């Protein structure tokens, strides 16, 4: 495969005061009672259970901060329905049964007024049916596996532009535009055992096969995997032109460190989720990020009306720019708040019906959903260039007119 470092690519690039909010971060074993929905004067309590501990806690922290910032901003502007908003947060430790118990408790015992979703497909596939059973609108910030949306849930809504079903499209489209002689001939697939990442791996394999790209390695690893040396050695033995890694966060960085250790630098590398982690560049070395592809649900440079205010306000509050995880949570909050304000009440059925019938302007653009809760948009294709993620597709959203088709060797 020809290894030109850069090639021209069609496409050119065309706050608020913070109020104090009561945040209750609780373990699954202790609790406080939620507000009575009939009480029109007290705070509106929004319940959620997040993986604040366990293997994905590093991604949950900025996600939690995105929710926190949304509530701070909301309260500084008068709250919701003229009432202050409080979050009631439980820690599920990235365990499905704990998450199910937590949401059951929040709704049936604590009687929270509203709920918002947790993180990852693995948790949401378990929790969304709980909200459905109790008739609570459930807006989830992450977890796009189609398994979640194939259950005919009426109260489920995904707060990203698209589900996993569309995740490979931009990258496969990019590969299809490459001259056949320069296109990768083989691919290695390495993915976390999660409904989102395993589905994405199957989609990538099928779509790449249509381009004549053969899968020569395919492995799924457990969420508690911490040492990737053996997997990296197997990848090196298979010697694929392209590696696609369905990662969550630390696992993606650990895989790269192991590939560096065994001396394998794939000519092309696409990773899910991990590249948007704030610690990614520091962990693998900034020079080693060059040329790595990823998908994006959100970009700080996107020209949507509320995006600039979110980026500047969040940065002021937390002293660092928001990650995609923070943006996803903020978007979920935007969706829920717009529905509640438009309905003018906390009536869950009315909120659900309004979301099915309307579009919501968010920091990821306008969102609208089909009857299953699938959003009807598309993801962005990003690539690390000169130490930051640039949008390389679609052309209409691109922030650079170049694409690095061949990743440089590890430094």
ABEGO torsion letter per residue (X at the ends): XBBBABBBBBEBBXXBBBBBBBBBBBBAABBBBBBBAABAABBBBBBBBBBABEAAAAAAAAAAAAAAAAAAAAAAAGEBGGBBBBBBBBBAGGBAAAAAAAAAAAAAAAGBABBBBBBEAAAAAAAAAAAAAAGBBBBBABGABAAAAAAGBAABBBABABBAAAAAAAAAAAAAABBAAABBABBBBBBBBBAAAAAAAAAAAAAAAAAGBBBABBBBBBAABABAAAAAAAAAAAGBABBBBBBABAAAAAAAAAAAAAGBBBABBBBBGAAABAAAAAAAEAAAABGBBBBBABBAABABAAAAAAAAAAAAAAGBBBBAAAAAAAAAAAAAAAAAAAAGBABAAAAAAAAAABBBBBAAEBBBBBAAGBBABBBBBBBBBGGBBBBAOBAAABABABBBABBBBBX
